[in-house]
């Protein structure tokens, strides 16, 4: 039997959405002995759900787990390389190849250099575009180096969305779209009931600078409509201080932190309307072009109507409307949010169409089918398949 594929993914523990969640869904379909996971040591206080992978796992880069500072992380790359090499060389069987999952630049650069040292073929799975994701001055030059190195050295480069694939094609760089995978077996039953008298609007995900202001608009919509609807949130523990900083924590009807994935889906399925907030303030072209909120995959499974709130400059916003699974509010206006919620609850036919389209999206993104493509490309053999 040949050796395993070494998967490097800085953000491996699954939360509500995020690269780690996507990778856990896909890697769960791999034969147990076929992969070894190298992830960043996780700092205390980071929420994660109950999903686990029964695979050999190493944690490295503990010094960089306490900070998101780019300059420090880039300076620590030599130590990261040494740690990765030590773990890989300790394996009983030499690995056959590597798969590096970006978005963290230091992990990506270290993985590429390790693959070169060990003379291993490497594939790269991009969650963000490389140069555009490097917003700090300290990591712009290594990002340019990494992007050239990735496309020169990688056996294959995957992107998580069609807009990202098209973006790179415009730069003369070819990638293959490998979408987010979900487990359709977890899909909840679609609701055929009318909205509550005071509709429950739900959000599940991490709150940060690309969606916080839009959540604040949702709270303003509630206040402007004289509390005509409720707002319920399930989020990560590290998001609570930011909600307080935004001044909206005490204005939410309920806030709970992430624990068990099935409970998150039950929470979403218990809402009348699900809300996807996107920033109207982003100056980052990469965000507008390629971002896909991975929390949406859980929204599909919850089988409740979705509202996407954000400018049409986001490729995601336009695609959500085109694919028919969300009512889009592209005008930055609390009043427009309140009206969309009211209109959605008043239109049973529209709710049914949105939920049906979400069901279709979940089946298109069946994690087993997505993983099968990746498994075949990496040369891994699954018994009985």
FENLIN-V172838 format. One record per residue. SS is DSSP state (h for helix, s for strand, l for the rest). Layout:
{{SS} {SS}}
This chain:
{{l} {l} {l} {l} {s} {s} {s} {s} {s} {l} {l} {l} {l} {l} {l} {l} {l} {l} {h} {h} {h} {h} {h} {h} {h} {h} {h} {l} {l} {l} {l} {h} {h} {h} {s} {s} {s} {s} {s} {s} {l} {l} {l} {l} {l} {l} {l} {l} {l} {l} {l} {l} {l} {l} {l} {s} {s} {s} {s} {s} {l} {h} {h} {h} {l} {l} {l} {l} {l} {h} {h} {h} {h} {h} {h} {l} {h} {h} {h} {h} {h} {h} {h} {h} {h} {h} {h} {h} {h} {l} {l} {l} {l} {l} {l} {l} {s} {s} {s} {s} {s} {s} {l} {l} {h} {h} {h} {h} {h} {h} {h} {h} {h} {h} {h} {h} {h} {l} {l} {l} {s} {s} {s} {s} {s} {s} {l} {l} {l} {h} {h} {h} {h} {l} {l} {l} {h} {h} {h} {h} {h} {h} {h} {h} {h} {h} {h} {h} {h} {h} {h} {h} {h} {l} {l} {s} {s} {s} {s} {l} {l} {h} {h} {h} {h} {h} {h} {h} {h} {h} {l} {l} {l} {l} {l} {s} {s} {l} {l} {l} {l} {s} {l} {h} {h} {h} {l} {l} {l} {l} {l} {l} {l} {l} {l} {l} {l} {l} {l} {s} {s} {s} {s} {s} {l} {l} {l} {l} {l} {l} {l} {h} {h} {h} {h} {h} {h} {h} {h} {h} {h} {h} {h} {h} {l} {l} {l} {l} {l} {s} {s} {s} {s} {s} {s} {l} {h} {h} {h} {h} {h} {h} {h} {h} {h} {h} {l} {l} {h} {h} {h} {l} {l} {s} {s} {s} {s} {l} {l} {l} {h} {h} {h} {h} {h} {h} {h} {h} {h} {l} {l} {l} {s} {s} {s} {s} {s} {l} {l} {l} {l} {l} {l} {l} {h} {h} {h} {h} {h} {h} {l} {l} {l} {l} {l} {h} {h} {h} {h} {h} {h} {h} {l} {l} {s} {s} {s} {s} {s} {l} {l} {l} {l} {l} {h} {h} {h} {h} {h} {h} {h} {h} {h} {l} {l} {s} {s} {s} {s} {l} {l} {l} {l} {h} {h} {h} {h} {h} {h} {h} {h} {h} {h} {h} {h} {h} {l} {h} {h} {h} {h} {h} {h} {h} {h} {h} {h} {h} {h} {h} {h} {h} {h} {h} {l} {s} {h} {h} {h} {h} {h} {h} {h} {h} {h} {h} {h} {l} {l} {l} {l} {l} {l} {l} {l}}
